[in-house]
Amino acid sequence: MTRFTVLVAAPRPRSSVHSAALRAAAEISLRAGVSAQPEVVDLADLGPDLLSESSAAVDGALEQVLRSDILLVASPQVHGTYTGLLKVFLDRLPELGLGHTVAVPLAVVEDLRNSHGIEEDLRVLLADLGAWVAEPGLILSADESGRPDGVVRAWADVAAPGLREAVSVAV
């Protein structure tokens, strides 16, 4: 059975980034033939525990991510790149800890003209951890994140063949 995790790195719980990530996950499941419902790790729920040396909640979230066959990583753009929440969390993974994982980057940006950096930064970060990173990543404007269906479907039309192939190899 395919293990699918949505990792949300927005500073507020249940944000529009969270909603957009769940919509994208549903489309990935449909297009890649994944029957399992994705589990969600919302880093905003972990809060200050992310900085503590030992936390059962953070350890559980890390284990969930490490067990994932598919990992959708969603972050809003902050200061030109992904959130510090995401960096702090992923820094706890072992080197090449995502070596068996298909990763899908999702970025929510204020201005699409400035979106190239975050998608590239997410791609490099996930690849450095050993993941096979889906191309293209999904970039949504902040205005689209509350109603992402059209953009997500258009992105999935392009990304689905590669995702299907990657998931069949990874699983």
Secondary structure, 3 states (H helix, E strand, C coil): CCCEEEEECCCCCCCHHHHHHHHHHHHHHHHHCCCCCCEEEEHHHHHHHHHCCCCHHHHHHHHHHHCCCEEEEEEECECCECCHHHHHHHCCCCCCCCCCCEEEEEEEECCHHHCHHHHHHHHHHHHHCCCEECCCCEEEEHHHHCCCHHHHHHHHHHHHHHHHHHHHHHC
